Amino acid sequence: MAAKNNETGAETRDPFLGLKQGGTEIYFVRHGDALPDQDEIVMGDYDAQALSDLGRRQAVALARRMALYKPTAIYSSPVGRAVQTARPTADALGLEVRIDDDLREVELGPIGGEVDGMTDPAAVAKLLRHRLREIAGIAVEVGKWSVIPGSEPSTALRARVNAAVARIHAAHPGERVAVFSHGGAINAFFASILDLDRDYFFPAANTSVSVARVLGERRLLMALNDITHLREGGLLEESARLPTE
């Protein structure tokens, strides 16, 4: 129920979109590190790769933190690195990982070379790192995926991520929910909240937590790119040495 104005008796909206008013608090988590060394590499593109050893440790550290928030539901992009990041949290809380295709990463046009036909794991690992550094450079310097020909339009990216958020809110009013996704998709959602022209405006760290509250059509930014769990787990320095991938 909305609060009452003491002078007029009229109902007033909660400006903070609180859970008691039916708001949903959504914890957006970027996946863990997913660029294995050549001894763990899978022959395929980035989406074929599993979490690296570091990524798995990041996911475990994250799960300890998420257990404090006690989300009642967990959603994930269908991409393996996001699902694998979600599983330790899901196991700790006894929850299933619900897949929503609209939480997938931005679809990019060709950039930085292709791995098709490559058979040398070391060469695949090197190419993927080079490709992702190129993508990171565009993300940080330009902030708009349209400079890569053939990429998903900004309006389409923002629309599908917001559609996923609207479905999650409708299914979980008054609850906390964890959403495991990707740096580009997470950036696009928060850019839409802030009405930014850039689709990418902050370097989302692996397993970073960004928080929004949602109530009807209203959105509120609560936290951005929090990596406290990495510091507490002794993983901050190791994670920080990686490029933004």
Secondary structure, 3 states (H helix, E strand, C coil): CCEECCCCCCEECCCCCCHHHCCEEEEEEECCCCCCCCCCCCCCCHHHCCCCHHHHHHHHHHHHHHHHHCCCEEEECCCHHHHHHHHHHHHHHCCCEEECHHHCCCCCCCCCCCCCCCCCHHHHHHHHHHHHHHHHHHHHHCCCHHHCCCCCCHHHHHHHHHHHHHHHHHHCCCCEEEEEECHHHHHHHHHHHHCCCCCCCCCCCCCCEEEEEEECCEEEEEEEEECHHHHHCCCHHHHHCCCCC
